[in-house]
Amino acid sequence: MVILTSVLTTGALTLTACGSRDNGNKSGGSSSGTTLTIGVDAPLSGENSTTGLGIQYGVQIAVDDANKNNWVPGVKFKVKPLDDKAQPATGQSNATALVGDASVVGAVGPLNSGVAQSMQQVFNSANMVEISPSNTNPTLTQGKDWQTSKSRPYKTYFRTATTDALQGSFAADYAWNGLKKKKAFIVDDKQTYGAGLAGIFNGAFKKLGGSVAGTDHVNTGDTDFGSLVTKIKASGADMVYYGGQYDESEKITKQLKGAKVNIPLMGGDGMYATTYIQTAGKAAEGDLATSVGVPADTLPAAKSFISTYKSKGYKGDYGAYGAYSYDAATAIIKAVKAVKDANGGKLPASDDLRSKVVDAVQKSDFDGITGKVSFDQYGDTQNKQLTVYQVKGGKWVAVKTGTFNG
């Protein structure tokens, strides 16, 4: 997760609540102070809200640290959280609202890759940086033909999470070599993230020598998986791989074990949440999930972050993406400092500031609480660490961690 190795310094301007400077000078200049906003888009209610709230409060802690420690003297930061309810159309509306607020210098989010697809063009048109702590679908940074010809669609989009191209293969490798599983039944929720991840696992598992006992699809919001359980039971599979979020997988595994089909269910980072275990109960025991990075509680640099999160009593789960959100917000804050330093200690006008922050984020190179924060030519993180977690004794326990290159 992330370590801060340097303190930011600078001076700045003042923005009113509507985003205009108190001196009325849109060309920039030094004055008593500036308030800049970092937007957050995530599901803050309903489905996926456990992890969405972890994103919101990860950003909040970074902003509080920046203000408390005066990382950018003369500049104060605030957070503007918007709830996308895991819906692409809502995410697009939120993106429009954020770019329409002149005080917003960048955004962290969203959680879901499908939501990201609806937001990228909006941020790109406004030359505003967007950094997701959790999107893993490869097409977002490398284009729809990423498997044969990579091409970056939007220069304003970055992520601190590694991609499903690595995560799906990492999961398949552990299923085959670690669990010694030979026959997988593969299910997905038909969403951008879930279907993409399941497809990558499918190909990688078969390449290793495994067989696919069957495939099926579910809808987000489904609660009755009786027919799916019947298919899995009849297939003779020795494991289930699920591409999607915890909201459905926690019910699938409970119904699967309830039908005496005692095989593990494995999924991606969308399943790695405390809510999964709380809802599935004993049925979750032995199930597995991969997630980006390494456990936050094993990183010395993340101790203060975790302590603060707990002491504040913040809702949600910091474990999946909280620290990656902290690093994403820190990258934006450091970029503001870099732009100001390069402009003689003054912030440029808001539109120019946004575009320059994009360029500065591209050059990010610092130790965050999740590890080194830097981006390649596609906007992807260069931190390729991944972890396999398994439910043991009612808790997610890391069983394999490492850097995976496919």
FIBARO-904927 format. One record per residue: z, y, x of N, C-alpha, C, O in turn; residue in three letters. Coordinates in steps of 0.05 Angstrom, whole numbers, plus 5000, padded with zeros to 4 digits. Layout:
BEGIN
ZYXZYXZYXZYXAla ...
end
This chain:
BEGIN
500049775017500050005000500050245018498250245035Met 501650465018500750695035502950825052505250835044Val 502250915076504051055094503051335100500651365106Ile 504751535098503851805105504551855134506851835142Leu 502551915150503051955178502952245187503652315209Thr 502052415169501852705177502652875154502352795131Ser 503653105159504353295138502253505136501253605156Val 501553575111499453765106500554045108502854095100Leu 498954235117499754515118497554695110495154645117Thr 498154905096496255105087497455315069499755305063Thr 495855515062496555725043494555725021492655565022Gly 494655895000492755884978492656104958493656324964Ala 491556044935491056234913492656164888494155974888Leu 492156324867493656264843491756214820489756364816Thr 492256004804490755954780492555994756494855924757Leu 491456104735493056114711492855854697491455674707Thr 494155824674494055564660491255474653490655234652Ala 489455664648486755594640484955544665482655484662Cys 486155584689484655514713483455754727482255724748Gly 483756004717482656234731484756354749487156344742Ser 483956464771485956574790487156834779485856984764Arg 489556884787490957124776489757384786490157594775Asp 488157364808486957614818484057644806482657844812Asn 483257444790480657464777478357434796476057484789Gly 478857354821476757334841475857044843477256884856Asn 473556974832472656694832471456614859470756384863Lys 471256804878470256734904472456634922471856544945Ser 474856644913477056534930478456764945477556994944Gly 480556684958482056884974484956814975485956644959Gly 486456934993489256874996490957034977490557274973Ser 492956904964494857044946497456894946497956734964Ser 499056944926501756834926501856534922503756404931Ser 499956414910500056124906497856034887496656194873Gly 497455774887495355644870496555394857498055254870Thr 495855354832496455094820493854944815492155034801Thr 493754704827491454534823492354284808494554194812Leu 490554174793491153944776489753694785487353704792Thr 491153474785489853214790489953064763492053004753Ile 487653004753487452864728487952564731487452454753Gly 488952434711489352144710488152044685488752134663Val 486451834687485451704664486151404666485451274685Asp 487451304645488251024645489150954616489651134600Ala 489350694610490550624584493550664584494950504597Pro 494450864571497350934571498750834546501150874543Leu 497250714528498350594504496650354497494350334505Ser 497750164482496249934473495549744495497149714514Gly 493249614493492449414513492349534541491449754545Glu 493249374560493149444588494949674596494849764619Asn 496749764578498349994584500449944605501350134618Ser 501349694608503249644629502249724656503649854672Thr 499749654663498549724688497550014688497650144709Thr 496750114665495850384663498050584669497550784682Gly 500450534659502650714664503450704694504450904705Leu 503050474706503550454735501750644751502550754771Gly 499350674741497450864754498451154750498551304769Ile 499151224725500051494720502351574738502351784750Gln 504351404739506751474753506451444784507951574799Tyr 504551284792503951274821502851544830503551644851Gly 501151664813500051934819502252144818502352324834Val 503952114797506152314794507952324818508752544827Gln 508552094830510352084853508952224877510252364892Ile 506352174880504852294902504852604899505352744919Ala 504452694875504452984870507153104875507453324886Val 509252964866511953064870512653074900513953264909Asp 511752874915512152874944510753114957511753244975Asp 508253154948506653374960508053644955508153814973Ala 509053684931510353934924513053964938513654174948Asn 514553754938517253764950517053804980518653964992Lys 515153674993514953695022512953905032512353925056Asn 511854055013510154285019507754195036507154325057Asn 506453985028504153885044502054095046500654105067Trp 501654255026499754475027501154725019501254794995Val 502354875038503855115031502155305014499855365020Pro 503355414993501955594976500455464954499555594935Gly 500255194955498855044934500854844921502154694935Val 501054864895502654674880500654494863498654594854Lys 501454244860499754064845501253974820503653954820Phe 499653914800500853804775498953574766496653554774Lys 500053414748498553184738497753224708499353314692Val 495353154702494453164674493552884666491352804671Lys 495452734653494752454646493452444618494252564599Pro 491252284617489852244592489551944586489051794604Leu 490051874561490051594553487251514543486251624524Asp 486051324557483351234549483450984531481350894520Asp 485850874526486250644508484450404516483850234499Lys 483550404541481750194551479050194537477749984535Ala 478250424526475750454511473850634526474550864533Gln 471450534533469450694547468850974535468751174549Pro 468550984509467951234496470151434499469651674503Ala 472651344498474951524501475051614530475751844536Thr 474451434549474451504577472451724583472951904598Gly 470051704570468051904574468952174564468452384576Gln 470252174541471252424529473452544547473552784551Ser 475052374559477152464577475952584602476852794612Asn 473852464612472452564636471352844630471553024647Ala 470152874607469153134599471353344597470953574605Thr 473653264587475853454584476953534612477653764616Ala 476953344630477953404657476153594672477053784685Leu 473553544671471653724686471553994673470854194686Val 472254014647472254264633474654444639474754674632Gly 476654324652479054474660478754564689478654404708Asp 478454824693477754934719479954884740479454914764Ala 482354814732484454774751484454484762485754424782Ser 482854304750482754034758480954004783478554084782Val 482053894804480553874830479553584835477853544852Val 480653394820479753124823481252944803483153034789Gly 480452694801481652514782482252244794480752144812Ala 484352114785485051844793484751664768485751724747Val 483251444771482751264749479751214747478251314763Gly 479051064726480650924707481650654716481150574739Pro 482950504699483850234705481450044702481049874720Leu 479950064681477949864674475149944684474350174682Asn 473749744695471049794706469149874684467350044688Ser 469349764660467649834638467950124630466050264622Gly 470450224631471050504625469850684647468750894641Val 470050584672468950744694465950794691464951014698Ala 464450604681461650634677460950864659458850994662Gln 462650924640462151144621463051414632462351624621Ser 464451414654465551664665464151764690464152004696Met 462951584705461851654731459851884730459952074746Gln 458051884711455952084709457152364703456252564713Gln 459252364686460652614679461852744704461352984708Val 463252594719464552704744462352774764462652984778Phe 460352614766458252664786456752934780456153084798Asn 456252974754454853224746456453474752455353684757Ser 459153434753460953664758461753674788463353844796Ala 460653494804461353484833464353454836465553574855Asn 465653294819468553254821469152974830468052774820Met 470952954849471752694859473252524839474952634824Val 472652264838474052074822474751834840473051724853Glu 477351764841478151544857479651344839481751404829Ile 478551104837479950904821481650724839480850644860Ser 484150674830485850494845485550204838486850024849Pro 483750144818483649874807480949764799480649524796Ser 478849934797476249834790475249644812475349704835Asn 474249414804473349214824470449124820469448974837Thr 469049204799466349114795464549234817464549484820Asn 463049074831461349174854459249374846458549544862Pro 458249364821456049544814456849834814455150004816Thr 459349894811460250164809459750324835459250564833Leu 459850194857459350324883456750244896455550394911Thr 455849994890453549884905451049844888449049744898Gln 451149934863448849914845448449644832449749444840Gly 446849634811446449394795445249164810445548934803Lys 443849234832442549024848444048974874442848904894Asp 446749004873448348994897448148734912448548724937Trp 447448514899447248254913444848234931444748074949Gln 442748394925440348384941439648644955438448644976Thr 440448874942439749134954441849334946441749444923Ser 443749394963445849584957444849874957443449954975Lys 445650024936444950304934447150444919447750374896Ser 448350654931450550794918449550964895447951144900Arg 450550924871449651084848450751364847449351554839Pro 453351394854454651654851456351724876458151574883Tyr 455751944888457252024913460052124907461652144926Lys 460652174882463352284875465352054869467752114866Thr 464451814867466151584859467151424884465551354901Tyr 469751384885470951224906473051034894473751054870Phe 473950844910476150674900477850574923476950534945Arg 480450544917482350444937482750144933484350024948Thr 481450024914481549734909479049604920476849724918Ala 479249374931476849234940475349104917476449114894Thr 473048994921471248914899471548624891472648454906Thr 470448564868470448284858468648104875469047864875Asp 466848224890465148064908466947904927466447684934Ala 469148034935471047904953473247764936473947534943Leu 474247884915476347764900475547504886477147314887Gln 473247494875472347244862471947024881472646794876Gly 470847084905470446884925473146794937473546554944Ser 474946984940477646924951479146734932480446544941Phe 478846774906480046604886478846324887480246124886Ala 476246314889474846054890475645894915476045654914Ala 475846034937476745904962479545784960480045564969Asp 481345934947484045834944484145604924485645404928Tyr 482645624902482545404883481545144895482644934889Ala 479545164912478344924924479944824948480644594949Trp 480545004966481944924991484944924990486244765003Asn 486045104973488945114970490044934949491944784954Gly 488944954925489844794902488544524901489544344887Leu 486344484916484844234916483744174888483443934881Lys 483044374873481844334847478844284850477544394867Lys 477844114832475044024834473344094810470944104811Lys 474644144787473144184762474344414746476544384734Lys 473044634745474144874732472644934705470244904703Ala 474245014686473145124661473345424663475545524668Phe 471145564659471045854664470746014638468845954622Ile 472546204634472546364609472446664617473646734637Val 471146824601471347114606471447264579470847154558Asp 472147524581472447684557470047854550470148044534Asp 467747794563465247934558465148224566463248374560Lys 467248314580467348594589466248614618466048404632Gln 465648854626464448894653466048764675464948614692Thr 468648814675470348704696470648394693470048254712Tyr 471348304670471848024666469447844670469647644684Gly 467247914658464847754660463747754689462847554699Ala 463947984702463048004730464747834748463647684765Gly 467347844745469147684762468747394758468747234777Leu 468547304732468247024726465546924737465446694747Ala 463547084736460947004747461046954777459846774788Gly 462447134791462747104820464346854827463646714846Ile 466546804813468146564817466446314812466546134828Phe 464946324791463146094784461346014807461245784816Asn 459946224817458046164839459346074865458445894878Gly 461646204871463046134896464345864895464245714914Ala 465445794871466745524868464645304871465245104884Phe 462345334859460345134860459145114889458544894898Lys 459045334902458045334930459845184948458945054967Lys 462445194942464445044958464344744953465344584969Leu 463244664930463044384923464344314897464244084888Gly 465544514884466844474858464844454836462544534839Gly 465644344813463944334790465144504767467544544766Ser 463444594749464244744726464144574702462044484693Val 466544524690466744334667465644464642464944324623Ala 465644724641464644864617465145164620466745244636Gly 463845324603464345604603464545704574463545574556Thr 465945914570466246024543467046324545467646424567Asp 466946454523467546744521469546794499469546654478His 471147004502472947084481472547384477471247514493Val 473747494456473647774451476347904457478347784452Asn 476248144467478748294472480148334445478848414425Thr 482648284444484148314419484448044404486048034385Gly 483047834412483447574399486247474404487547534424Asp 487247324385489947204388489946904383491846764392Thr 487946794369487846514363485746384381483346434378Asp 486646214399484746084418484745784414484245634434Phe 485145694390485245404384482645264392482745054404Gly 480345384384477845244390477245244420476145044430Ser 478045444434477645454463479445234476478445094494Leu 481845214467483645014478482544734474482644564492Val 481344684451480144424445477844364464477644134474Thr 476244564470473944534488474944474517473944294530Lys 477044614525478044574552479244294555478844164575Ile 480744214534482043954535479943734537480343534551Lys 477743754521475643554521474043544547472743344553Ala 474043774561472243794585473243634609471743574627Ser 475843574609477043434632477443624656477843524679Gly 477443884652477844074674480644044686482543984671Ala 480844094712483544084724484644364729486744404741Asp 483144574720484144854721482445024702480144944695Met 483445254695481945444679481845704696483845794707Val 479445824698479146084710478446284689476646244673Tyr 480046504687479646704666478946974678480347074695Tyr 476647084669475847354677476547544655475247544634Gly 478547714659479447904639482248004644483147984667Gly 483448114624486048234627488248044617487747834605Gln 490748124622493047964615493447944585494747754575Tyr 492448134569492948134541492047884527493347784509Asp 489747774536488747524524489647274540490347074528Glu 489647294566490247064583493046964578493546724580Ser 494947144573497747064569497946894543499746714541Glu 496246934524496246784499494746524503495446314492Lys 492546534518491046294523492746084537492745844529Ile 494146164558495745964573497945854556498645614558Thr 499146014539501345924521500345724501501645514496Lys 497945774490496845584471495745334484495845114473Gln 494845364509493845134525496144944531495844704526Leu 498345054541500644884547501944764522502944544522Lys 501744924500502844824475501344584465502444424449Gly 498844564473497144324465497344104486495643924486Ala 499244124504499743924525497443904545497043704558Lys 496044124549493944144570495344284593495144524596Val 496544124610498244244631496744274657497244144678Asn 494844464656493244534680493644834685494044984666Ile 493444924710493845204715491645384706489245304706Pro 492345624697490345824691490446034713492646124721Leu 488146094723487946284746486146524737484246484723Met 486946764746485346994739485347194762486247144784Gly 484347434756484147644776486447844773488447794760Gly 486048084784488148284785488848394757490948504752Asp 486948364738487548444711489648274697490648354676Gly 490248054709492347874698494947904712497047814702Met 494948034735497348064752499148284741498848524749Tyr 500848214723502648404710505148254701505048024693Ala 507448394701509948264692509748184662510947994653Thr 508148334647507748284619506648004614507347874594Thr 504947914632503747644629505947434628505847254610Tyr 507847454646509947254647511847294623512847094612Ile 512447534616514347594594513247484568514747374552Gln 510647504563509447414538509047114538509646974519Thr 507947004560507346724561509846554565509846314557Ala 511946664576514346514580514046284599512746304620Gly 515246054593515245824610512345714614511845584634Lys 510645774595507845684597506345804621504345694631Ala 507346034631506146164654506746034680505346074700Ala 508745864681509645744706507245584719506045414706Glu 506745654744504545514759501945664757500045594772Gly 501645854739499146004737498746184760500746254775Asp 496346274765495746434789494046674783492546684763Leu 494246874800492547114798492047224826493847224842Ala 489647324830489147464855489447764850489147854827Thr 490147914870490248204867489548334894489648204915Ser 488748584892487948734916490448794933492648824923Val 489948804959492148874978494248664981493748424975Gly 496548744991498748574995501148674978501148904970Val 503148504973505348594956506648844966507348874990Pro 507049034948508149294956510949274968511649414986Ala 512449074957515249054967515448924994517648905005Asp 513148845006513248745033512348955054512448915078Thr 511649185044510649405061512749615067513749745048Leu 513649645092515649845098515050115088516750265079Pro 512450195089511650455081511850505051511950735042Ala 512050295035512150325006515050324996515450354972Ala 517050285013519750265004520750514989521950494968Lys 520050745000520950994987519551024960520751114940Ser 516950954959515450964934516750794912517150884890Phe 517350544919518450354900521250454891521950434868Ile 522850554910525550644904525350884884526950894865Ser 523451064889523151294871522251204844523351304824Thr 520351024843519350924817521550814800521850874776Tyr 523250644813525450524798527550724791528650714768Lys 528250904809530451094804529651284781531451384767Ser 527151344779526151524757526051384730525851514709Lys 526251124731526150974706523350974693523150964669Gly 521351004710518551014699517850754686518550534695Tyr 516350774664515350544649512950424664511950534683Lys 512150194654509850064666510549904691512849864697Gly 508449814705508749634727507449754752504949784753Asp 509049824772507949944797506649734814505049794832Tyr 507249474809506449264828503449234832502549174854Gly 501849264811499049214813497549454827496149414846Ala 497849694816496249914825497750174831496550374838Tyr 500450164827501950414830501650534858501150774861Gly 501950364879501650464906498850554913498450734928Ala 496850414901494050484906493450754892491750904901Tyr 494850804870494451064857495751284873494651504875Ser 498051224885499351414903497451494926497151724932Tyr 496251294937494351344960491851494950490851664965Asp 490951434926488551574916489151874912487552044920Ala 491451924900492252214897492752344923491952584927Ala 493852204942494352314969491652384982491452584996Thr 489652214979487052274990485852534979484652684994Ala 486252584954485352834942486853074953485653274960Ile 489453044955491153264965490453324994490253555002Ile 490153115010489353165038486553295040486053455058Lys 484853215022482153335022482353635016480853795028Ala 484053714997484453994991485354145016484354365022Val 487254035031488154155056485854185076485554395089Lys 484253975079482053985098479954205091479054345108Ala 479454225065477554435056478654715061477254895070Val 481254745055482455005059482555085089482055315096Lys 483254885106483354935134480555015145480355195162Asp 478554885135475754945144474655205134472655305143Ala 476155325114475155575101477055805109477455995093Asn 478055795133479756015143482356045129483456265127Gly 483455825118486055835105485855925076487955985064Gly 483455945065483056025037481655795022480055655033Lys 482355774996480855584979478355724969478355954960Leu 476155574970473655684958473855694928475755594916Pro 471855814915471755824886471755534875470955354889Ala 472655504850473255244839470855044841471254814849Ser 468455134834466154954835465654864863465054624869Asp 465755054882465254984910467554814921467054634937Asp 469954864912472254704921471854414913472354234929Leu 471054374888470654094879468653944897469153724906Arg 466354064902464353924918465253874947464653674959Ser 466654074958467654044985469853834987470153695007Lys 471453804965473453604965472153324965473153134977Val 469953294951468453034951467752964980468152744988Val 466653154994465853105022468253045040468052875057Asp 470453175035472853135051474052855045475152725063Ala 474052775020475052505013473352295027474452095037Val 470752335028469052145042469852105071469551885083Gln 471052315083471852295111474752215114475852225136Lys 476052135093478952055094479451845115477851655119Ser 481651885129482451695150485451735156486151895174Asp 487151605141489951645145491451385137490351215123Phe 493851365146495551135139496951185113498651365112Asp 496351035093497651065067499750855063500250695081Gly 500950845040503050645035501950375031503350175031Ile 499250355026497950095023496450015048495249795049Thr 496550175069495050115093493150345099493550565089Gly 491250295116489350505124487650585100486550415086Lys 487450845095485750945073483251075085483451285098Val 481050945081478451055089476350915072476850705060Ser 473951035071471850945053469250905069468651055087Phe 467750695060465150655073463050825060463650995044Asp 460550765067458250935057457850905027456351065015Gln 459050705015458750664986461150784970461050784945Tyr 463150874984465550964971467650744967469750794955Gly 467150514978468950294977471150314998470650415020Asp 473550224991475650215011474950025034473549825031Thr 475850095058475449925081477849745085478049605105Gln 479749755067482149575067481349335050481349355025Asn 480749105063479748875049481948655044481248425039Lys 484448735045486548535041486748445012486448604993Gln 487348195008487648074982490047884982490747785003Leu 491147834958493347644956493047464932492047554911Thr 493847214935494047024913496947014905498646964922Val 497547054879500247034869500446794851498446724837Tyr 502746664850503246444832505846484818507746594830Gln 506046414792508546434777510346214785509845974781Val 512546284798514646094806517346194798518146414805Lys 518746034782521446124773521346374756523246524757Gly 519146414741518946644724518246904738518547114726Gly 517246884762516447124777513747074791513146854798Lys 512247294796509847274812510747254842512147434852Trp 509847054855510547004883507946984900506146834892Val 507747144921505347134938505246864952507146784965Ala 502946724949502646464962500546464984500346285001Val 498846674984496946705006496047005007495447124987Lys 496147105031495247385035493447395060493947245079Thr 491347555059489647575082487347755077486847855055Gly 485747805098483347965097481047765092480747575107Thr 479447815072477347625064474647765065474347975053Phe 472747645078470147765081467947605066465647655070Asn 468847415050466947255034465847015049464246865038Gly 
end
